[in-house]
Amino acid sequence: MNPVVVIGAGVGGLVAALELAVRGHEVTVLERAATPGGKLRSIPVAGQALDAGPTVFTQKPWFDDIFARAGARLDEHLRLTPLTVLARHAWSDGSRFDLPTDGEAAVDAVGRFAGREEAQRYRRFRADAAAIYEVLEQPFMCASRPSLPGLLARVGFRRLPALAAIRPFTSLWRALGDYFHDQRLRQLFARYATYVGASPWHAPATLMLIAHVESLGVWQLEGGMARLAEALANLAAARGVTFRYDCEVGGIEREGGRVRGVRLADGERIAASAVVANVDVGALRNGSLGADLRSAVPAHAARSSSALTWNVVARTAGFPLHHHNVFFGDDYAEEFAAVFERGALPRDPTVYVCAQDARLDDDVDARERGLLCLINAPANGDRVAYDAARVAQAEKTMRERLARTGMTLSIEPAKCVVTSPADFAARFPGAGGAIYGPVGHGWRASFVRGGARGRVPGLYLAGGSVHPGPGVPMAALSGRLAAAALDEDLRRGARR
Ligand SMILES: Cc1cc2nc3c(=O)[nH]c(=O)nc-3n(C[C@H](O)[C@H](O)[C@H](O)COP(=O)(O)OP(=O)(O)OC[C@H]3O[C@@H](n4cnc5c(N)ncnc54)[C@H](O)[C@@H]3O)c2cc1C
């Protein structure tokens, strides 16, 4: 039997490889970068390893389970601290709001910030978010294929009224208007759309479920999020997975209609019993891994957003930073119109700042620290040059936004690494810099994503661009789903 080949060591690929090894398969992971993790990566800046991708870690129990299935314990590989404050939020009018993780503490905080009635509406919002999550977790997220009939069947006839609660036909922005009369809170929770690279004006209200996911816990990883990728790769290697880095796959090969192996960019051929593609579906759809594989994934959908990021070691002053901090732009509608309608950088962007080493309730400022500063950007990195002038202009708008909430940030070029949509496009082929796969706009979007099985026998899909969607936990879940589907198919084939 030839090994199973996994293309890409992103979270989805790593989890698929580990799960397949646990199920007894011989697995080889081929990764074009020099290290595992994909978007989950850190970069060296002025002697510090700074996270350059995800920073918000949720759904820890899912990872506990992934490690447990491989006979290991997550807590033995990683040091995790639960955050009591999800994020510090700031607006131009000088107001600041720390959102606690704990439900009742959060209700109290909203009450102090926006009044008792708003706190009651927030309580209802959280209950509704929990209900959406409960309806969708098993019947939809954990299903290998995202189909509407499948969802209806799994939810069951008796619980069909509960499906209405997921509000797929209402936009997130509109739904939030029912809960929040304070426009700052509406803006705060609308930001959940950006967790999947979407606009709150077009993403379905279903995304409210993120509020519930966060209420289950958000953790800070000692040493940064990239440690998670290292831990998964080390565990997979210990369970027998072979990793080849600096190893780019140039094509997926078929024989008799079935995937039989891959061809590396340098011409080497590797036979495979099946292939898990952890690449962006755009790379399959545009034919770069084989013209005959274009139809192996769903038709091309519009792209999710990209980002422009600054990893800096810098001195800040005037604003005590938490681990996660959000500085809201004044015109949120205009920000998303720029990114999604005009393909432009926002003039007054909302800025996310992760202070990597900030501990709980650590309000120290005015010292040098490692930061990730991020603004939303259009996924046009394959068409638009992000030259020095464009980046300098964006940096100016970013720093102006921070300044309007009292924060100054001095950036020295030698202590700063910028990643633009063009850099994301080069690093993760096929997506033009989109970092969350096809955009989740409208109610249909979730149902037309690729599932665990590609449309060609022997091809399986894992990662943030396929079902159940983007984000570290979802990509991890997609890896488990791909491994389970592959395992089932190979065993069924072996029995015949
Ligand atoms: C700046 C940023 C911030 C984010 N913030 C968060 C957050 O806070 N929380 C969260 O949960 N998520 C966040 N995300 C999203 C999250 O990082 C992704 O959804 C998730 O990591 C995607 O994993 P994946 O399995 O799709 O693999 P990817 O990370 O996309 O990795 C795919 C891998 O495949 C490799 N590859 C591609 N083509 C080939 C080829 N031909 N041959 C060999 N290898 C190939 C690539 O090099 C890469 O390593 C963020 C992403 C970014 C970029």
The ligand as an SDF file (V2000), in Angstrom:
LIG
                    3D

 53 58  0  0  0  0  0  0  0  0999 V2000
   -3.0530   37.3780   10.1150 C   0  0  0  0  0  0  0  0  0  0  0  0
   -4.0070   36.2480   10.4320 C   0  0  0  0  0  0  0  0  0  0  0  0
   -4.7340   36.2800   11.6190 C   0  0  0  0  0  0  0  0  0  0  0  0
   -5.6010   35.2340   11.9350 C   0  0  0  0  0  0  0  0  0  0  0  0
   -6.2400   35.2520   13.1390 N   0  0  0  0  0  0  0  0  0  0  0  0
   -6.8930   34.1390   13.5530 C   0  0  0  0  0  0  0  0  0  0  0  0
   -7.2750   33.9930   14.9240 C   0  0  0  0  0  0  0  0  0  0  0  0
   -6.9990   34.8530   15.7590 O   0  0  0  0  0  0  0  0  0  0  0  0
   -7.9290   32.8580   15.3100 N   0  0  0  0  0  0  0  0  0  0  0  0
   -8.1800   31.8480   14.4210 C   0  0  0  0  0  0  0  0  0  0  0  0
   -8.7460   30.8200   14.8220 O   0  0  0  0  0  0  0  0  0  0  0  0
   -7.8060   31.9540   13.1160 N   0  0  0  0  0  0  0  0  0  0  0  0
   -7.1530   33.0530   12.6640 C   0  0  0  0  0  0  0  0  0  0  0  0
   -6.6750   33.1380   11.3840 N   0  0  0  0  0  0  0  0  0  0  0  0
   -7.0790   32.1050   10.4190 C   0  0  0  0  0  0  0  0  0  0  0  0
   -6.2980   30.8200   10.6000 C   0  0  0  0  0  0  0  0  0  0  0  0
   -4.9330   31.1010   10.6750 O   0  0  0  0  0  0  0  0  0  0  0  0
   -6.5430   29.9050    9.4100 C   0  0  0  0  0  0  0  0  0  0  0  0
   -7.9390   29.7350    9.1720 O   0  0  0  0  0  0  0  0  0  0  0  0
   -5.9310   28.5240    9.6070 C   0  0  0  0  0  0  0  0  0  0  0  0
   -4.6600   28.5860   10.2050 O   0  0  0  0  0  0  0  0  0  0  0  0
   -5.8320   27.8900    8.2260 C   0  0  0  0  0  0  0  0  0  0  0  0
   -5.2960   26.6060    8.3130 O   0  0  0  0  0  0  0  0  0  0  0  0
   -5.2760   25.6840    7.0390 P   0  0  0  0  0  0  0  0  0  0  0  0
   -5.4060   24.2790    7.5130 O   0  0  0  0  0  0  0  0  0  0  0  0
   -6.2480   26.1520    6.0170 O   0  0  0  0  0  0  0  0  0  0  0  0
   -3.8130   25.7920    6.4490 O   0  0  0  0  0  0  0  0  0  0  0  0
   -2.9470   27.0290    5.9630 P   0  0  0  0  0  0  0  0  0  0  0  0
   -2.5280   27.7870    7.1350 O   0  0  0  0  0  0  0  0  0  0  0  0
   -3.6000   27.7430    4.8450 O   0  0  0  0  0  0  0  0  0  0  0  0
   -1.6750   26.2550    5.4280 O   0  0  0  0  0  0  0  0  0  0  0  0
   -1.6530   25.6070    4.1730 C   0  0  0  0  0  0  0  0  0  0  0  0
   -0.2590   25.0390    4.0010 C   0  0  0  0  0  0  0  0  0  0  0  0
   -0.1580   24.4400    2.7080 O   0  0  0  0  0  0  0  0  0  0  0  0
    1.1210   24.7390    2.1700 C   0  0  0  0  0  0  0  0  0  0  0  0
    1.0430   24.6110    0.7130 N   0  0  0  0  0  0  0  0  0  0  0  0
    0.2490   25.3240   -0.1280 C   0  0  0  0  0  0  0  0  0  0  0  0
    0.4490   24.9100   -1.3940 N   0  0  0  0  0  0  0  0  0  0  0  0
    1.3660   23.9150   -1.3470 C   0  0  0  0  0  0  0  0  0  0  0  0
    1.9980   23.0920   -2.3360 C   0  0  0  0  0  0  0  0  0  0  0  0
    1.6820   23.1930   -3.6430 N   0  0  0  0  0  0  0  0  0  0  0  0
    2.9040   22.1510   -1.9340 N   0  0  0  0  0  0  0  0  0  0  0  0
    3.2210   22.0200   -0.6140 C   0  0  0  0  0  0  0  0  0  0  0  0
    2.6690   22.7940    0.3660 N   0  0  0  0  0  0  0  0  0  0  0  0
    1.7510   23.7160   -0.0040 C   0  0  0  0  0  0  0  0  0  0  0  0
    1.3780   26.1610    2.6300 C   0  0  0  0  0  0  0  0  0  0  0  0
    2.7580   26.4820    2.5940 O   0  0  0  0  0  0  0  0  0  0  0  0
    0.8180   26.1220    4.0590 C   0  0  0  0  0  0  0  0  0  0  0  0
    1.7920   25.7330    4.9890 O   0  0  0  0  0  0  0  0  0  0  0  0
   -5.7860   34.1610   11.0290 C   0  0  0  0  0  0  0  0  0  0  0  0
   -5.0560   34.1290    9.8400 C   0  0  0  0  0  0  0  0  0  0  0  0
   -4.1560   35.1580    9.5570 C   0  0  0  0  0  0  0  0  0  0  0  0
   -3.3180   35.0660    8.3090 C   0  0  0  0  0  0  0  0  0  0  0  0
  1  2  1  0
  2  3  1  0
  2 52  2  0
  3  4  2  0
  4  5  1  0
  4 50  1  0
  5  6  2  0
  6  7  1  0
  6 13  1  0
  7  8  2  0
  7  9  1  0
  9 10  1  0
 10 11  2  0
 10 12  1  0
 12 13  2  0
 13 14  1  0
 14 15  1  0
 14 50  1  0
 15 16  1  0
 16 17  1  0
 16 18  1  0
 18 19  1  0
 18 20  1  0
 20 21  1  0
 20 22  1  0
 22 23  1  0
 23 24  1  0
 24 25  2  0
 24 26  1  0
 24 27  1  0
 27 28  1  0
 28 29  2  0
 28 30  1  0
 28 31  1  0
 31 32  1  0
 32 33  1  0
 33 34  1  0
 33 48  1  0
 34 35  1  0
 35 36  1  0
 35 46  1  0
 36 37  1  0
 36 45  1  0
 37 38  2  0
 38 39  1  0
 39 40  1  0
 39 45  2  0
 40 41  1  0
 40 42  2  0
 42 43  1  0
 43 44  2  0
 44 45  1  0
 46 47  1  0
 46 48  1  0
 48 49  1  0
 50 51  2  0
 51 52  1  0
 52 53  1  0
M  END
$$$$
